[in-house]
Amino acid sequence: MAVYQTYINTYALKCIENFNDVGPSVVMASPSGLQSGLSRQLFEIWCSDKKNACVIPGNVVEGTLTKTIINEPKEVTLMNGITASLNMHNTKIISPKNCQSVEMYFNSEKRLAEKTPEVGETVSGLLVKKTFTYQIMVPDDLHVFSQLSTENISHRITFAYTGAFGVLEHRLKQILESVESLPDEESEGPAFRVHERLTVKYESEKHISLHWRSDPISDMVSDSVVALVLNISCEIPKVFVESEEATKTEENGKKAEKVVHALFVSLLGDVKFGENGKLVISVDGNVGHLDKQSGNVESENEGLKERVRVAF
C-alpha cells in the first residue's frame, strides 16, 4: 500500500515552471549528461544543498557535466557563468558481481562535529543562518557547506610623524609588553613588530605606517598603538631617550598613566580618574574600576569587565 500511495502521486513534468519544489521529491529527468534541459535546470537549483542527491544510472560521457561531478569538485559553473558550491551527494549506480566488495566514499562532515562537546563546554565557530535553520561551523568549512567564503583583510595606515623613529620604539617598549625590532632584510627598512600582530614601518622623515591583518585582537592593538603615537607626537619637543640610570620612576609613572588614560579614552570613551589612582570607566550605563598597578578590574557587568581586561 505504501508503494501504491507513492506512485499514484507521480506526474509528467514538462517544464520547470510547473514544478512546485516543496518537500521531498524524486525527479527522473534527461538528458543524463546534464548538458541542458530539465535535468540541468534542476541540478543548478539543488546542487548547493547537501540534503539533495544526484543519481547517475547510465554511462558517463567525457566532456559533460556528469563526468565533472563524478570527480566531486567543490564548485561547478552554472549556465549563466556564475560559480556555485557543489554540496549535493553524487551517486553512480553500479552492478557488482555476487560477493564482490564495493567501497563508497563520501565527503567528510563538519570538523566542528568531530568531537562531541561536553555539557557546559564552550563551542566556538561561525553561526550561519539558511532559510529557517542555523548551523555552527569552523571558518574553513564555510565554503564547503554554504555558498559563502572567508577573506582576509589587510590594513595599512600612513600618518605624519616627525620625531625620531628610535624614540617611538623606545616609548612603545616602555608601555607595551612585546615590541621587537625587525631586521632590515625582512622589512626593507627600519621597523618593529608589536605583540606579533602589528608592524610599524619607517616610511620617511615625516611619515610612518602601520600594517596588520584584521581580527578583533589585532584591531584593538592597532588602536592602542595609534593612540600612543598620536600622544607622543604632541610631546615631541619634550621627548628624548633617557638612559636607564637617569630614568626617574615618578616621571615614568606619570607618562605611563597619561598614555594609558588616553588609550582607554580612545577605546572606551568615558574614562575618569578615581580614588587610589584607579580608572573609572563607564560604557552604556555600566561602570568598571581598573587598578593600573595590579590590573584587577571590578565591575558587575562581565562583558565590560572582559573588555577592560583585554584592553589593559
Backbone bond lengths (Angstrom), bond angles and torsions (degrees), N, CA, C in turn:
res aa  C-N    CA-C-N  psi(-1)  N-CA   C-N-CA  omega(-1)  CA-C   N-CA-C  phi
1 M - - - 1.454 - - 1.555 110.40 -
2 A 1.359 116.19 -38.20 1.461 119.16 179.57 1.519 111.13 -62.91
3 V 1.328 116.28 -41.68 1.459 120.02 178.39 1.520 110.18 -64.70
4 Y 1.321 117.27 -40.47 1.462 121.70 179.79 1.527 110.25 -62.81
5 Q 1.357 116.66 -45.74 1.453 120.17 -179.30 1.529 111.61 -62.52
6 T 1.354 116.80 -30.60 1.467 120.06 179.62 1.515 111.33 -68.94
7 Y 1.335 116.50 -45.51 1.455 119.36 -171.02 1.525 114.22 -86.43
8 I 1.321 118.47 -11.82 1.466 117.37 176.80 1.526 110.75 -74.54
9 N 1.371 116.30 -13.21 1.464 120.03 179.19 1.529 112.71 -95.18
10 T 1.318 117.92 5.73 1.464 119.50 179.40 1.521 110.25 -76.70
11 Y 1.338 115.21 151.90 1.462 119.90 177.52 1.518 108.29 -156.33
12 A 1.288 115.84 161.44 1.460 121.66 -178.70 1.529 109.47 -81.80
13 L 1.338 115.84 124.17 1.460 122.12 -179.54 1.524 108.25 -100.29
14 K 1.330 116.45 107.47 1.459 120.56 -175.47 1.523 113.14 -88.79
15 C 1.328 118.52 -29.42 1.462 120.59 178.31 1.518 108.96 -150.50
16 I 1.319 115.64 158.21 1.459 121.67 -174.81 1.524 112.04 -66.21
17 E 1.334 117.83 -26.25 1.465 120.63 -178.82 1.531 111.71 -66.40
18 N 1.328 117.43 -24.02 1.464 120.61 -179.26 1.519 112.84 -88.52
19 F 1.323 117.72 -0.22 1.457 121.08 -175.48 1.524 110.27 -92.85
20 N 1.330 116.06 122.87 1.459 122.47 177.94 1.530 108.20 -96.72
21 D 1.333 115.84 98.18 1.470 121.08 -173.33 1.522 110.57 -81.38
22 V 1.337 116.04 74.15 1.464 122.42 -179.99 1.527 108.17 -130.25
23 G 1.332 117.02 118.95 1.451 120.86 178.19 1.521 112.12 82.58
24 P 1.348 116.85 173.08 1.467 121.42 -179.10 1.529 111.04 -64.24
25 S 1.324 115.72 145.18 1.463 120.07 177.77 1.514 109.46 -158.21
26 V 1.328 115.43 157.68 1.458 122.75 175.80 1.526 107.31 -121.16
27 V 1.329 116.87 124.56 1.462 121.49 -177.54 1.529 108.37 -121.41
28 M 1.330 116.30 123.94 1.464 121.46 172.94 1.524 107.17 -98.51
29 A 1.350 115.90 113.52 1.459 120.86 -172.50 1.520 110.31 -132.59
30 S 1.293 115.21 158.56 1.463 121.78 177.46 1.541 107.74 -127.87
31 P 1.340 118.43 163.82 1.469 126.98 0.48 1.517 112.14 -77.78
32 S 1.354 116.31 158.99 1.458 120.45 -175.82 1.513 112.26 -71.41
33 G 1.331 118.11 -20.05 1.459 120.68 179.57 1.510 113.95 -80.05
34 L 1.343 117.72 -7.42 1.469 123.77 179.64 1.531 112.12 61.60
35 Q 1.358 116.76 28.02 1.463 118.19 179.33 1.519 111.87 -71.90
36 S 1.335 117.23 -37.27 1.456 121.42 -175.99 1.521 108.19 -163.68
37 G 1.329 115.17 -169.52 1.459 119.91 174.42 1.513 114.07 75.33
38 L 1.353 113.69 -162.16 1.462 120.19 -174.16 1.527 112.04 -64.55
39 S 1.328 118.26 -39.26 1.467 120.27 -179.23 1.527 110.79 -62.68
40 R 1.328 117.60 -39.83 1.466 120.65 179.89 1.527 110.69 -68.88
41 Q 1.324 117.56 -40.08 1.465 120.93 -179.77 1.531 110.99 -63.37
42 L 1.337 116.18 -44.23 1.464 119.56 178.79 1.529 110.96 -66.78
43 F 1.324 116.43 -39.50 1.464 120.14 179.19 1.532 110.86 -59.58
44 E 1.320 118.28 -43.75 1.458 121.08 -177.79 1.525 111.75 -68.23
45 I 1.333 117.11 -28.12 1.475 120.71 178.22 1.522 110.37 -75.63
46 W 1.331 117.22 -36.50 1.458 121.74 -170.53 1.523 114.85 -102.26
47 C 1.320 120.23 -11.56 1.462 120.78 -168.01 1.525 113.67 -66.13
48 S 1.331 119.29 -24.52 1.473 121.31 -174.51 1.521 113.49 -86.94
49 D 1.321 117.67 -8.30 1.467 120.98 -177.93 1.525 109.40 -101.65
50 K 1.325 117.40 122.49 1.455 121.19 -176.96 1.533 112.81 -69.22
51 K 1.344 117.75 -13.18 1.460 120.00 177.43 1.527 111.87 -73.64
52 N 1.312 117.03 -16.00 1.467 120.84 -177.49 1.523 110.68 -93.00
53 A 1.316 115.72 164.27 1.462 121.47 179.26 1.524 109.55 -144.52
54 C 1.322 114.99 150.57 1.469 121.45 176.17 1.529 108.07 -118.65
55 V 1.327 116.63 115.20 1.469 122.38 -179.63 1.524 108.46 -97.98
56 I 1.334 116.20 123.78 1.465 121.67 -177.68 1.530 107.87 -109.36
57 P 1.332 119.03 101.05 1.466 120.92 -172.62 1.527 114.24 -87.02
58 G 1.323 118.49 -14.01 1.459 119.99 -174.31 1.506 113.17 -113.52
59 N 1.346 115.55 -167.44 1.453 121.28 178.14 1.525 110.45 -70.74
60 V 1.332 115.18 150.82 1.453 121.48 -179.77 1.520 108.56 -102.75
61 V 1.330 116.67 125.39 1.454 122.39 -177.16 1.525 109.41 -97.46
62 E 1.333 115.28 137.04 1.455 120.45 177.81 1.533 111.13 -60.68
63 G 1.339 115.75 143.62 1.445 120.80 177.00 1.510 114.86 85.73
64 T 1.328 118.28 1.19 1.460 121.22 179.65 1.530 109.99 -102.55
65 L 1.336 115.39 164.80 1.460 119.99 177.70 1.525 110.92 -64.60
66 T 1.337 116.91 -31.55 1.459 120.37 178.12 1.520 110.76 -59.73
67 K 1.335 116.88 -42.72 1.461 120.73 178.41 1.520 110.69 -63.91
68 T 1.320 116.39 -35.04 1.469 120.24 -179.82 1.523 111.93 -67.00
69 I 1.333 117.39 -46.63 1.460 119.78 -175.35 1.524 112.51 -75.22
70 I 1.339 117.72 -16.53 1.462 120.28 175.35 1.530 110.02 -61.50
71 N 1.330 116.64 -32.78 1.469 121.60 179.93 1.521 112.77 -81.41
72 E 1.352 117.40 2.13 1.462 124.24 175.48 1.531 112.89 54.96
73 P 1.321 117.84 59.10 1.475 119.25 173.86 1.525 109.99 -71.64
74 K 1.317 116.87 163.11 1.463 120.83 178.69 1.522 111.67 -79.60
75 E 1.332 117.18 -25.46 1.465 120.90 -177.50 1.521 109.95 -138.59
76 V 1.322 115.54 154.68 1.471 122.13 175.10 1.527 107.82 -133.23
77 T 1.324 115.30 155.20 1.464 120.87 178.49 1.521 109.88 -96.28
78 L 1.332 117.09 125.62 1.458 122.18 -179.00 1.524 109.88 -79.77
79 M 1.343 116.15 172.57 1.457 120.60 -177.63 1.528 112.39 -65.74
80 N 1.352 116.61 -24.81 1.461 119.16 179.01 1.524 112.94 -87.83
81 G 1.349 116.71 5.43 1.451 121.16 177.32 1.515 115.06 91.08
82 I 1.322 117.91 -7.49 1.463 121.72 -179.36 1.530 109.34 -81.63
83 T 1.326 116.66 143.46 1.464 121.93 178.15 1.522 109.90 -89.86
84 A 1.347 116.27 134.27 1.464 121.48 -179.62 1.526 109.20 -127.28
85 S 1.345 116.21 150.94 1.461 121.37 177.77 1.525 109.92 -71.39
86 L 1.330 116.57 140.19 1.470 121.69 176.37 1.516 107.96 -103.70
87 N 1.330 115.86 96.44 1.460 121.64 -177.77 1.524 112.78 -108.75
88 M 1.338 118.60 -13.99 1.457 121.65 -178.79 1.527 110.29 -71.69
89 H 1.332 115.73 154.43 1.450 120.87 178.24 1.529 109.59 -81.13
90 N 1.338 115.66 139.42 1.459 121.59 177.52 1.525 108.98 -111.89
91 T 1.319 117.01 123.57 1.459 121.64 -176.08 1.523 109.65 -122.50
92 K 1.333 115.92 125.03 1.463 120.99 176.72 1.520 108.17 -105.91
93 I 1.324 116.97 124.44 1.465 121.47 -179.09 1.519 109.35 -77.86
94 I 1.333 115.91 125.27 1.454 121.02 176.85 1.524 109.48 -121.15
95 S 1.304 116.98 164.05 1.474 122.16 -179.14 1.519 108.91 -122.56
96 P 1.319 118.70 80.96 1.468 120.45 -179.08 1.532 111.08 -72.61
97 K 1.298 114.15 156.28 1.463 120.05 176.92 1.521 109.32 -75.00
98 N 1.308 117.16 166.20 1.456 121.71 177.28 1.530 110.49 -60.20
99 C 1.320 115.51 136.21 1.470 123.49 179.03 1.539 113.17 67.72
100 Q 1.324 118.64 8.96 1.464 121.00 176.95 1.525 109.49 -82.57
101 S 1.346 115.87 131.61 1.467 120.54 -179.65 1.523 109.58 -74.01
102 V 1.313 116.07 137.98 1.465 121.98 179.22 1.523 108.33 -126.35
103 E 1.325 116.93 127.52 1.464 122.26 176.91 1.512 109.58 -112.31
104 M 1.332 116.23 133.72 1.458 122.08 178.83 1.521 108.35 -124.15
105 Y 1.330 116.38 133.50 1.450 122.49 -176.90 1.527 109.83 -112.27
106 F 1.331 116.11 139.41 1.454 122.11 179.93 1.520 109.08 -127.60
107 N 1.316 115.29 153.39 1.462 120.35 175.35 1.520 109.70 -61.56
108 S 1.341 116.04 144.53 1.462 120.43 -179.17 1.525 110.68 -67.02
109 E 1.324 115.53 153.25 1.453 120.90 178.12 1.524 109.28 -79.75
110 K 1.304 116.62 -179.72 1.462 121.78 -178.28 1.524 110.51 -60.89
111 R 1.332 116.07 136.03 1.451 120.42 -178.62 1.515 112.33 -67.91
112 L 1.333 116.86 -23.27 1.459 119.15 179.02 1.523 111.51 -66.40
113 A 1.348 116.88 -23.40 1.461 121.61 -177.87 1.522 112.61 -94.17
114 E 1.343 118.42 3.86 1.455 119.95 -179.65 1.525 111.23 -64.04
115 K 1.327 116.37 -35.15 1.464 120.74 179.93 1.528 108.49 -120.12
116 T 1.328 115.92 122.68 1.458 120.72 -179.99 1.527 109.36 -72.46
117 P 1.341 118.15 121.93 1.471 119.75 -178.53 1.517 111.90 -69.59
118 E 1.325 115.19 148.91 1.449 120.93 175.74 1.522 110.05 -77.45
119 V 1.326 115.73 163.50 1.461 121.04 178.30 1.524 109.20 -64.15
120 G 1.327 116.48 126.62 1.456 121.52 -179.28 1.513 114.33 87.88
121 E 1.325 118.02 -5.33 1.467 120.92 179.55 1.523 110.22 -78.01
122 T 1.328 116.17 140.48 1.458 121.72 179.87 1.518 110.74 -79.08
123 V 1.333 117.12 130.09 1.455 122.70 177.33 1.524 108.21 -108.67
124 S 1.312 116.93 124.36 1.461 122.17 -177.08 1.520 109.93 -110.58
125 G 1.331 116.77 132.68 1.460 121.33 179.19 1.515 110.74 177.94
126 L 1.312 116.06 -170.04 1.458 122.02 177.87 1.527 109.43 -97.19
127 L 1.326 116.76 132.57 1.461 122.14 176.70 1.524 107.97 -93.80
128 V 1.327 116.05 114.59 1.460 122.09 -176.19 1.523 109.06 -114.02
129 K 1.355 116.12 127.14 1.453 121.11 177.95 1.525 109.36 -104.21
130 K 1.326 116.49 128.83 1.453 122.39 176.25 1.522 107.73 -133.55
131 T 1.316 115.62 117.89 1.475 122.81 -172.35 1.527 108.46 53.05
132 F 1.352 118.03 -111.37 1.464 120.05 -177.29 1.523 111.48 -112.93
133 T 1.314 118.15 16.51 1.456 121.52 -179.45 1.525 110.14 -115.97
134 Y 1.345 115.34 151.04 1.456 122.46 177.71 1.529 109.00 -120.64
135 Q 1.308 116.72 139.67 1.450 122.05 177.95 1.522 109.50 -133.12
136 I 1.336 116.24 143.12 1.458 122.08 173.94 1.515 107.48 -110.40
137 M 1.331 117.09 127.39 1.457 120.71 -178.25 1.523 109.94 -145.99
138 V 1.330 115.39 160.44 1.461 119.93 175.92 1.529 108.16 -75.12
139 P 1.348 118.54 152.28 1.473 120.24 -177.17 1.523 113.90 -56.16
140 D 1.351 118.50 -32.69 1.463 120.76 -177.88 1.526 112.29 -68.64
141 D 1.340 117.62 -20.47 1.470 120.68 -179.99 1.522 112.46 -92.31
142 L 1.325 117.87 -1.10 1.458 120.73 -173.01 1.527 111.67 -61.85
143 H 1.336 117.52 -43.60 1.467 120.05 -178.11 1.518 112.47 -74.49
144 V 1.344 117.41 -16.42 1.468 120.55 -179.00 1.522 111.06 -83.61
145 F 1.324 117.27 -42.13 1.452 121.82 -173.49 1.527 113.35 -106.03
146 S 1.323 117.41 10.49 1.463 120.94 175.53 1.519 108.18 -155.19
147 Q 1.323 116.02 175.41 1.455 121.37 177.43 1.528 111.88 -91.68
148 L 1.324 116.22 11.64 1.458 121.16 179.67 1.522 110.14 -95.88
149 S 1.306 116.95 166.99 1.454 122.13 177.36 1.519 108.61 -146.92
150 T 1.328 116.82 160.70 1.456 122.30 179.94 1.526 110.14 -103.96
151 E 1.330 115.65 147.99 1.452 121.75 178.27 1.533 109.18 -136.04
152 N 1.307 115.98 150.83 1.464 121.75 175.26 1.527 109.80 -98.59
153 I 1.329 116.49 134.24 1.465 122.26 -179.77 1.521 108.35 -108.76
154 S 1.326 116.06 119.43 1.460 121.63 177.82 1.524 109.38 -101.16
155 H 1.333 116.12 129.85 1.464 122.18 -178.70 1.533 110.19 -104.83
156 R 1.328 114.38 146.53 1.467 121.28 174.10 1.527 108.53 -143.92
157 I 1.324 115.98 120.91 1.460 121.55 179.30 1.521 108.41 -120.68
158 T 1.315 117.04 130.26 1.461 122.84 175.55 1.524 108.48 -119.49
159 F 1.333 117.58 127.93 1.451 119.74 178.14 1.525 109.88 -145.43
160 A 1.314 114.56 165.94 1.466 121.18 -173.00 1.522 110.78 -70.95
161 Y 1.338 114.98 135.39 1.459 121.97 173.51 1.528 107.04 -154.19
162 T 1.337 117.23 114.90 1.462 121.47 -174.33 1.517 113.01 -102.52
163 G 1.333 116.99 0.29 1.462 119.29 179.62 1.517 112.18 -81.49
164 A 1.317 115.58 178.79 1.466 121.17 178.15 1.524 109.54 -73.68
165 F 1.341 115.81 136.89 1.466 120.05 -178.57 1.531 111.24 -65.93
166 G 1.350 116.10 -34.08 1.458 119.13 177.75 1.512 112.79 -65.95
167 V 1.344 116.74 -34.13 1.466 120.67 177.19 1.521 110.64 -64.77
168 L 1.349 115.64 -41.49 1.462 119.87 179.18 1.525 110.51 -61.25
169 E 1.321 117.22 -46.38 1.468 120.19 179.50 1.527 110.87 -63.33
170 H 1.336 116.82 -40.67 1.462 121.06 179.22 1.530 111.55 -61.67
171 R 1.315 116.85 -44.23 1.473 120.46 -179.09 1.518 111.69 -67.39
172 L 1.340 116.78 -39.85 1.466 119.62 178.77 1.525 111.34 -65.67
173 K 1.329 117.15 -35.47 1.463 119.96 177.79 1.529 111.29 -65.76
174 Q 1.333 117.50 -27.69 1.462 120.97 177.65 1.525 111.99 -71.80
175 I 1.329 116.55 -26.37 1.465 120.59 -174.33 1.530 111.92 -102.31
176 L 1.326 117.15 -43.27 1.461 121.96 -174.67 1.525 110.99 -98.55
177 E 1.311 116.13 154.26 1.456 121.10 -174.44 1.525 112.60 -78.37
178 S 1.333 118.19 -39.31 1.462 121.38 -173.00 1.522 110.64 -123.03
179 V 1.323 116.54 101.01 1.469 123.53 175.06 1.521 106.97 -132.05
180 E 1.338 117.19 113.41 1.463 121.60 -175.18 1.527 110.16 -121.84
181 S 1.343 116.06 131.39 1.465 120.98 176.75 1.522 110.00 -71.36
182 L 1.332 116.04 144.05 1.457 121.83 178.83 1.520 110.11 -104.50
183 P 1.328 117.68 143.00 1.468 119.34 176.37 1.521 111.04 -66.09
184 D 1.336 116.09 149.94 1.468 120.49 -177.50 1.523 111.73 -61.73
185 E 1.357 117.46 -30.09 1.457 119.60 -179.38 1.520 111.68 -65.25
186 E 1.327 116.58 -33.18 1.465 120.63 -177.69 1.517 112.29 -81.34
187 S 1.328 118.23 -35.52 1.467 121.66 -173.25 1.521 114.01 -108.88
188 E 1.342 118.11 -4.59 1.462 122.88 -178.93 1.524 111.41 58.76
189 G 1.316 117.16 43.20 1.449 122.29 179.66 1.523 110.77 143.16
190 P 1.337 118.24 173.73 1.469 120.83 178.77 1.532 111.27 -58.50
191 A 1.325 116.50 132.13 1.467 121.10 -179.69 1.518 108.97 -164.57
192 F 1.312 116.47 159.28 1.461 121.87 173.00 1.526 109.04 -146.36
193 R 1.330 114.87 157.75 1.467 120.97 -176.40 1.519 109.41 -114.04
194 V 1.335 115.44 138.08 1.461 122.22 -177.76 1.526 108.91 -109.70
195 H 1.329 116.70 121.61 1.468 123.54 177.34 1.535 112.17 52.96
196 E 1.326 117.61 28.70 1.468 123.70 177.52 1.529 111.98 57.55
197 R 1.333 117.05 22.04 1.460 120.80 -177.73 1.529 112.79 -125.50
198 L 1.313 117.17 -32.30 1.459 121.29 -172.75 1.525 109.22 -128.16
199 T 1.333 116.55 137.16 1.459 122.28 179.97 1.525 109.45 -113.09
200 V 1.330 116.42 129.66 1.458 122.97 176.48 1.524 107.26 -107.07
201 K 1.349 117.32 123.06 1.453 122.58 -176.12 1.532 110.94 -117.46
202 Y 1.320 115.33 145.76 1.464 122.28 174.07 1.523 108.22 -86.38
203 E 1.339 117.49 115.55 1.457 121.33 -178.44 1.527 112.09 -94.75
204 S 1.340 117.17 -45.21 1.463 122.12 179.61 1.521 107.90 -160.96
205 E 1.319 116.82 -176.21 1.455 120.34 179.66 1.521 112.81 -65.59
206 K 1.329 116.67 -17.59 1.459 120.06 -176.49 1.528 113.53 -119.33
207 H 1.329 118.32 1.23 1.463 119.68 -175.76 1.536 111.17 -142.52
208 I 1.330 114.96 145.96 1.456 122.56 168.44 1.525 107.44 -130.73
209 S 1.325 117.05 163.13 1.465 120.89 -179.01 1.519 110.09 -133.98
210 L 1.343 115.44 149.89 1.461 123.30 177.47 1.527 108.05 -116.12
211 H 1.339 116.64 135.87 1.462 121.99 -178.96 1.528 108.59 -130.40
212 W 1.339 116.82 132.20 1.464 120.40 175.51 1.523 110.07 -160.91
213 R 1.330 115.50 158.38 1.457 122.46 175.69 1.519 108.47 -96.61
214 S 1.322 116.09 131.01 1.469 120.95 -169.72 1.523 112.73 -68.15
215 D 1.319 115.18 129.41 1.465 125.38 165.79 1.528 105.45 -164.19
216 P 1.332 118.97 164.70 1.471 119.88 -173.33 1.530 113.82 -55.56
217 I 1.335 118.46 -41.90 1.466 120.52 -178.01 1.524 110.99 -71.72
218 S 1.343 117.28 -45.49 1.464 120.49 -178.79 1.522 110.94 -63.56
219 D 1.342 117.16 -37.90 1.466 119.70 177.40 1.521 111.20 -63.13
220 M 1.337 116.96 -37.78 1.464 120.02 178.66 1.532 110.52 -68.17
221 V 1.347 116.67 -39.75 1.465 120.06 178.14 1.526 110.41 -63.33
222 S 1.339 116.68 -41.62 1.469 119.84 179.87 1.525 111.05 -64.23
223 D 1.343 117.32 -41.50 1.468 119.83 176.75 1.531 111.07 -59.91
224 S 1.341 115.83 -39.63 1.461 119.82 179.87 1.519 111.07 -64.01
225 V 1.341 116.36 -45.41 1.465 120.19 -177.80 1.524 110.28 -66.33
226 V 1.337 117.43 -41.52 1.468 120.18 178.98 1.525 110.24 -60.76
227 A 1.330 117.53 -44.06 1.467 120.54 179.28 1.522 110.94 -62.22
228 L 1.330 116.92 -40.94 1.460 120.24 179.84 1.527 111.54 -67.09
229 V 1.338 116.32 -42.89 1.463 119.84 -178.96 1.521 110.79 -63.99
230 L 1.328 116.85 -43.32 1.459 119.77 179.30 1.526 111.41 -64.00
231 N 1.326 115.93 -36.97 1.460 119.34 178.18 1.531 110.85 -67.61
232 I 1.347 115.99 -39.93 1.468 119.91 178.42 1.524 110.51 -66.06
233 S 1.348 116.66 -37.25 1.469 120.22 -179.89 1.517 111.49 -60.36
234 C 1.344 117.11 -33.55 1.458 120.44 179.84 1.527 111.57 -72.43
235 E 1.347 116.66 -20.45 1.458 120.23 -176.89 1.520 112.49 -106.75
236 I 1.336 117.87 13.62 1.466 120.78 -173.42 1.532 113.41 -53.61
237 P 1.342 120.73 -43.25 1.473 118.89 -179.65 1.521 113.26 -60.16
238 K 1.323 117.89 -24.08 1.456 120.36 -176.99 1.522 112.68 -101.34
239 V 1.342 118.79 -4.48 1.456 121.54 -172.60 1.517 110.23 -86.59
240 F 1.317 118.08 132.73 1.461 123.03 171.10 1.518 107.94 -151.97
241 V 1.333 116.39 151.79 1.463 121.15 -177.89 1.515 108.74 -79.51
242 E 1.313 116.99 122.20 1.443 122.25 -178.76 1.518 109.77 -101.93
243 S 1.294 118.05 147.74 1.461 120.99 173.00 1.518 108.64 -73.17
244 E 1.330 116.44 158.47 1.462 119.87 -177.63 1.515 111.29 -62.20
245 E 1.353 116.98 -33.27 1.463 119.37 -179.02 1.515 111.24 -69.10
246 A 1.352 116.87 -33.71 1.461 120.33 -175.43 1.516 113.00 -87.27
247 T 1.333 116.45 -9.58 1.465 119.44 -177.56 1.520 109.77 -71.66
248 K 1.298 116.16 128.34 1.452 121.06 178.59 1.512 109.84 -94.31
249 T 1.320 116.45 132.35 1.458 121.62 -177.38 1.517 111.97 -60.07
250 E 1.319 115.95 -40.88 1.469 118.93 -177.46 1.521 111.46 -66.19
251 E 1.343 117.78 -42.71 1.458 120.89 -179.42 1.524 110.89 -66.34
252 N 1.318 116.59 -42.10 1.468 119.36 177.84 1.521 111.39 -63.15
253 G 1.342 115.82 -37.55 1.455 119.10 178.99 1.511 112.13 -63.17
254 K 1.345 116.15 -41.33 1.466 119.78 178.82 1.520 111.42 -66.60
255 K 1.338 116.79 -41.26 1.463 120.03 178.75 1.524 110.80 -63.13
256 A 1.344 115.70 -46.15 1.459 119.41 -179.51 1.520 111.34 -63.10
257 E 1.334 116.43 -40.22 1.460 121.14 -179.72 1.530 110.87 -63.92
258 K 1.326 116.08 -39.86 1.469 120.45 179.35 1.523 111.14 -66.59
259 V 1.332 116.46 -43.01 1.466 120.52 -179.32 1.525 110.93 -67.10
260 V 1.344 116.66 -42.76 1.470 120.10 179.19 1.519 110.49 -61.79
261 H 1.330 116.63 -41.32 1.461 120.05 178.58 1.528 110.88 -62.83
262 A 1.345 116.83 -44.44 1.466 120.06 178.73 1.517 111.29 -63.57
263 L 1.318 116.54 -37.51 1.473 121.21 178.84 1.522 110.98 -62.72
264 F 1.337 117.09 -48.24 1.458 120.06 -177.94 1.520 111.58 -68.52
265 V 1.327 117.98 -31.57 1.465 120.53 175.61 1.522 110.05 -64.01
266 S 1.344 116.94 -41.35 1.470 120.06 -179.75 1.512 112.36 -69.47
267 L 1.338 117.49 -28.39 1.464 120.57 -177.25 1.519 113.21 -91.28
268 L 1.342 116.80 -40.15 1.460 120.09 -170.02 1.523 114.10 -118.73
269 G 1.318 118.99 -13.95 1.459 120.11 174.35 1.517 113.89 96.77
270 D 1.328 117.48 -96.59 1.458 123.49 -172.66 1.530 109.95 -81.97
271 V 1.335 117.75 99.12 1.468 123.24 -178.76 1.525 108.23 -131.36
272 K 1.332 116.04 126.07 1.452 121.17 -179.11 1.524 109.71 -130.89
273 F 1.354 115.70 160.81 1.455 121.03 175.68 1.529 108.92 -82.97
274 G 1.343 115.45 132.91 1.450 120.76 179.70 1.515 111.64 -111.30
275 E 1.314 115.29 -159.95 1.452 120.80 -179.43 1.522 110.46 -75.49
276 N 1.355 115.29 151.73 1.469 122.90 177.10 1.528 112.22 57.99
277 G 1.342 116.69 30.68 1.457 120.08 176.70 1.515 114.86 75.78
278 K 1.339 119.37 9.60 1.459 122.14 -179.44 1.528 110.74 -81.29
279 L 1.319 115.48 154.23 1.460 121.45 174.27 1.521 109.10 -97.40
280 V 1.323 116.54 133.41 1.467 122.60 177.52 1.528 107.32 -103.67
281 I 1.325 116.49 117.03 1.465 122.17 -174.08 1.523 108.81 -115.63
282 S 1.345 116.42 127.01 1.462 121.84 -179.33 1.526 109.26 -119.80
283 V 1.343 115.64 125.97 1.468 121.85 178.68 1.523 108.60 -138.98
284 D 1.332 116.55 117.39 1.478 121.90 177.22 1.517 112.38 52.83
285 G 1.321 117.13 42.01 1.458 120.39 177.37 1.508 114.48 84.36
286 N 1.315 119.34 -8.24 1.463 123.43 177.85 1.526 109.01 -96.11
287 V 1.327 116.48 141.44 1.458 122.00 -175.33 1.520 109.35 -120.96
288 G 1.335 116.14 136.57 1.447 121.75 176.46 1.522 110.39 -131.40
289 H 1.345 117.09 150.46 1.458 123.27 179.63 1.524 108.16 -119.62
290 L 1.342 116.60 124.28 1.460 122.22 -177.88 1.520 109.99 -111.81
291 D 1.334 115.99 124.26 1.462 122.04 173.03 1.523 107.47 -88.96
292 K 1.332 118.16 109.46 1.469 121.60 -174.47 1.513 112.41 -68.73
293 Q 1.315 118.06 -21.16 1.461 120.38 -179.10 1.524 111.28 -78.60
294 S 1.336 116.35 -49.36 1.470 120.18 -176.87 1.522 113.50 -94.78
295 G 1.345 116.92 -19.86 1.461 119.86 -177.07 1.521 113.10 83.57
296 N 1.343 118.62 4.29 1.461 121.33 179.67 1.526 110.79 -71.89
297 V 1.322 115.77 140.51 1.463 121.81 -179.23 1.525 108.31 -120.65
298 E 1.326 116.76 130.50 1.458 122.25 177.86 1.518 108.67 -115.92
299 S 1.330 116.34 121.92 1.465 120.93 178.29 1.521 108.76 -165.11
300 E 1.328 115.97 144.81 1.458 120.19 176.07 1.523 111.82 -76.77
301 N 1.331 117.42 -19.63 1.460 122.13 179.72 1.530 108.99 -94.73
302 E 1.336 117.14 115.34 1.458 121.22 -177.16 1.529 111.87 -65.85
303 G 1.351 117.35 -34.22 1.459 120.35 179.50 1.518 111.90 -63.00
304 L 1.353 116.18 -47.82 1.462 120.78 178.05 1.528 110.66 -64.49
305 K 1.316 115.72 -39.15 1.465 120.55 179.70 1.523 111.03 -59.22
306 E 1.337 117.28 -43.77 1.461 121.81 -179.90 1.524 111.24 -69.41
307 R 1.343 118.02 -39.93 1.481 121.11 179.55 1.524 110.65 -62.17
308 V 1.343 117.20 -43.27 1.461 120.57 -179.45 1.525 110.42 -67.02
309 R 1.344 116.68 -40.26 1.469 120.10 -179.35 1.527 110.94 -64.26
310 V 1.330 117.21 -43.66 1.473 120.74 -179.78 1.522 110.70 -66.51
311 A 1.339 117.31 -42.40 1.460 120.72 179.53 1.521 111.54 -63.46
312 F 1.334 116.50 -39.80 1.475 120.61 -178.97 1.529 110.62 -68.01
